[in-house]
């Protein structure tokens, strides 16, 4: 890998690191288990930021999803990775970052056959300001009522990323107590 290559951490079934791979080549029809994270951002009014993935994304292009996701680089602290991706995807600074679903894990296959296979700890955070998204990452965004989002993903899970449909029901009861 060259210095400009973004790497992901490969994991064994127990979640232990076993190597690294080029992010550009790891997401295939046989994606190995790797480390990721998801973050759900709330505003002062308690609304949740949902984003629509850019149409050029490899997996689930154009689908509505959580605020943002990413992969920690080898040796990078998870909190640093979240801050890095918040800035890179959404041009945002976050406060009150909290790990709420440390053991979240999923495997999903999109319509093109590309597989997501991740151990993906889930964070919540609070926004300092509205996002200024990178158009290569996010095509649309909105602040939504969390209960309305839960109703939407329950009624039409096919319209959202699989990780959002799995995370939101677990996340909202925890976020409500914070």
Buried (B, 14 or more C-beta within 10 A) or exposed (E): EEEEEEBBBBBEEEEEEEEBBEBEEBBEEEBBBBBBBBBBBBBEEEBBBBBBBBEEBBBBBEBBBBBBBBBBBBEBEBBEBBBBBBBBBBBBEBEEBEBBBEEBBBEBBBEEEBBBBBBBBBBBBBBEEEBEBBEEBBBEBEBBEBEEBBEBBEEEEEEBBBBBBBBBEEBBEEBEEE
